[in-house]
Amino acid sequence: MLDSERALSDRRTGRGPVLVFIVDHRTPDRIYMDGMPVPLPFLQFRLASLFGRHPGQCIPYETIYRELWGNQIVEDNQIHFQLSRLRKAITKLAPHRASLIRTIHKIGVMLDLSPDEVLVIPNQLAHTGEGAP
């Protein structure tokens, strides 16, 4: 059983915290919102991962830009475009979570959840070097 599946199972049986937002780096094509898989393209997954690592904290736009694109030059509206797509993907499957990702005017963006409601599972292979040729 994957950690994300175990976490969802624990949530359903009341043995663990109520997990709302799960980012599992072993499956970088989706996140889990209220136990439902939310398919995401690569940049939106990275954005969700950034939010998952800092729940309840305002992440400045500069940090988001650096995390997603590094030194690459992109159009200014790309952050807002990716945020919009992420919000749409989440609300498509969980309409009651429409205000989950909040914009803090002229400062940044935050995932409006407590740390107990979020789980980020790292990709163990990336950290240990297993599976390398």
Secondary structure in CASP SS format (residue, H / E / C, confidence):
PFRMAT SS
TARGET T0000
AUTHOR 0000-0000-0000
METHOD secondary structure of the structure
MODEL  1
M C 1.00
L C 1.00
D H 1.00
S H 1.00
E H 1.00
R H 1.00
A H 1.00
L H 1.00
S H 1.00
D H 1.00
R H 1.00
R H 1.00
T H 1.00
G C 1.00
R C 1.00
G C 1.00
P C 1.00
V C 1.00
L C 1.00
V C 1.00
F E 1.00
I E 1.00
V E 1.00
D E 1.00
H C 1.00
R C 1.00
T C 1.00
P C 1.00
D C 1.00
R E 1.00
I E 1.00
Y E 1.00
M E 1.00
D C 1.00
G C 1.00
M E 1.00
P E 1.00
V E 1.00
P E 1.00
L C 1.00
P C 1.00
F H 1.00
L H 1.00
Q H 1.00
F H 1.00
R H 1.00
L H 1.00
A H 1.00
S H 1.00
L H 1.00
F H 1.00
G H 1.00
R H 1.00
H C 1.00
P C 1.00
G C 1.00
Q C 1.00
C C 1.00
I E 1.00
P E 1.00
Y H 1.00
E H 1.00
T H 1.00
I H 1.00
Y H 1.00
R H 1.00
E H 1.00
L H 1.00
W H 1.00
G C 1.00
N C 1.00
Q C 1.00
I C 1.00
V C 1.00
E C 1.00
D C 1.00
N C 1.00
Q H 1.00
I H 1.00
H H 1.00
F H 1.00
Q H 1.00
L H 1.00
S H 1.00
R H 1.00
L H 1.00
R H 1.00
K H 1.00
A H 1.00
I H 1.00
T H 1.00
K H 1.00
L H 1.00
A C 1.00
P H 1.00
H H 1.00
R H 1.00
A C 1.00
S C 1.00
L C 1.00
I E 1.00
R E 1.00
T E 1.00
I E 1.00
H C 1.00
K C 1.00
I C 1.00
G E 1.00
V E 1.00
M E 1.00
L E 1.00
D C 1.00
L C 1.00
S C 1.00
P H 1.00
D H 1.00
E H 1.00
V E 1.00
L E 1.00
V E 1.00
I E 1.00
P C 1.00
N C 1.00
Q H 1.00
L H 1.00
A H 1.00
H H 1.00
T H 1.00
G C 1.00
E C 1.00
G C 1.00
A C 1.00
P C 1.00
END
